[in-house]
Amino acid sequence: MTKRWLGLTASKEGVIYVDVEVPDDDGPIVVLADDTWKVQKGDRSAAYSVLHQQCADYIRENHIERTVVKASAVTGKGMAKLGMLEAAEVRGIVIAAAASVCEVKQLKKGSVSKTYGDRNVDDYVADDSFWSKNTKGGKLRKMGRETAMLLIAERNG
């Protein structure tokens, strides 16, 4: 029986989400949606409330069984910039929203590069033939590929 999974990648401006069906066999995942939830302008507290509800509702209404979130990663040395902190807030919002409805797993991009295949994530993201072989269904945007890569790695991991 196919499973319904959702991949999420947060930034300070919003969340890229990729909704897929994962078949039981080794066949390609079926892309059902690749879109972005934007953080509303204005007061971030109110915007976070809207984003939390939007995420939880989407997962509930679409019967998502598992959500895979791109985990935080340390980049460089020194103090975190405001944008990184705001992206972490957004990530926390969608993790909490997803966990209220389904199982959640966080994956680091670096871990995927080390444990999936023989290339790094960026090489897979750029490889059109990889995506035509491993996905079918709806259109997958270039910016949604990294999020979809989390789902492929989780499925094959």
C-alpha positions in Angstrom: 0.0 0.0 0.0 1.4 3.4 -0.9 2.2 5.8 1.9 1.6 9.6 1.9 4.7 11.6 3.1 5.4 15.3 3.2 8.8 17.0 3.0 9.4 20.4 4.5 12.3 22.9 4.2 12.0 26.1 6.2 13.5 29.5 5.6 12.8 32.9 7.3 10.3 33.7 4.5 8.4 30.4 4.4 8.3 26.7 4.0 8.8 24.7 0.8 6.6 21.6 1.0 6.6 18.5 -1.2 3.7 16.1 -0.9 4.3 12.6 -2.3 3.0 9.1 -2.5 5.6 6.5 -1.7 5.0 3.1 -3.3 5.7 -0.1 -1.6 8.0 -1.2 -4.4 11.2 0.5 -5.7 9.2 2.5 -8.2 9.4 6.3 -8.4 7.7 8.5 -5.8 4.6 10.3 -7.1 4.8 14.1 -6.7 1.3 15.4 -5.7 2.3 18.9 -4.7 5.4 21.1 -4.6 4.6 24.6 -3.3 5.5 27.2 -0.6 3.7 28.4 2.5 4.8 32.0 3.0 5.2 33.6 6.4 2.7 36.4 6.4 3.9 40.0 6.6 3.6 42.0 9.8 3.6 40.6 13.3 5.6 37.3 13.2 3.7 35.9 16.2 0.4 36.1 14.4 2.1 34.8 11.2 3.5 31.9 13.0 0.1 31.0 14.4 -1.3 31.0 10.8 1.6 28.9 9.5 1.2 26.4 12.3 -2.5 26.0 11.6 -1.9 25.8 7.8 0.7 23.1 8.2 -1.3 21.0 10.7 -4.5 21.3 8.6 -2.7 20.3 5.4 -1.3 17.2 7.0 -4.6 16.2 8.6 -6.7 16.9 5.5 -4.3 15.0 3.2 -3.8 12.0 5.5 0.0 12.5 5.6 1.6 9.6 7.5 5.1 10.9 7.9 6.7 14.3 7.6 10.4 14.7 6.9 11.9 18.1 7.8 15.3 19.4 6.7 17.1 19.7 10.0 19.1 22.7 11.2 22.8 22.7 10.4 25.7 24.8 11.7 27.3 26.9 9.0 30.7 28.5 9.7 31.8 30.1 13.0 30.6 33.0 14.9 27.2 34.4 15.9 24.0 33.4 14.1 22.5 36.0 11.9 18.9 37.2 12.3 17.8 35.3 9.2 19.2 32.0 10.5 17.3 32.6 13.8 14.1 33.4 12.0 14.5 30.3 9.8 15.0 28.2 13.0 11.8 29.7 14.4 9.8 28.7 11.3 11.3 25.2 11.3 10.2 24.8 15.0 6.7 25.9 14.1 6.3 23.4 11.3 7.9 20.6 13.4 5.4 21.2 16.2 2.5 21.5 13.8 3.5 18.2 12.0 4.1 16.4 15.2 0.6 17.2 16.4 -0.7 15.1 13.5 1.8 12.5 12.3 5.3 11.0 12.8 8.1 13.5 12.1 11.7 12.9 11.2 14.4 15.5 10.8 17.2 14.9 8.3 20.4 17.0 7.9 21.4 17.7 4.3 25.0 16.6 5.2 23.8 13.3 6.6 21.9 12.6 3.4 25.0 13.4 1.4 27.0 10.8 3.5 24.4 8.1 3.6 22.6 8.2 0.2 24.3 7.0 -2.9 27.8 8.1 -4.0 27.1 11.9 -4.6 26.2 14.8 -2.5 22.7 16.3 -2.3 23.6 19.2 -4.5 24.8 16.9 -7.3 21.5 15.0 -7.2 19.5 18.2 -7.1 21.2 19.3 -10.4 20.7 16.0 -12.2 17.6 16.1 -14.3 17.9 12.4 -15.3 17.9 11.4 -11.6 14.6 13.2 -11.1 13.0 11.8 -14.2 13.9 8.3 -13.0 13.0 8.7 -9.3 9.8 10.8 -9.5 6.6 10.9 -11.6 3.3 12.7 -11.4 3.2 16.4 -10.7 5.8 19.0 -11.6 8.7 19.2 -9.2 10.3 22.7 -9.1 14.1 23.0 -9.0 13.8 24.5 -5.5 11.6 21.6 -4.4 14.2 19.0 -5.3 16.2 19.4 -2.2 13.1 18.8 -0.1 12.1 15.8 -2.3 15.6 14.4 -1.8 14.9 14.2 1.9 11.9 12.0 1.1 13.9 9.8 -1.3 16.7 9.4 1.2 14.2 8.5 4.0 12.5 6.0 1.9 15.7 4.2 0.8 17.4 4.6 4.2 
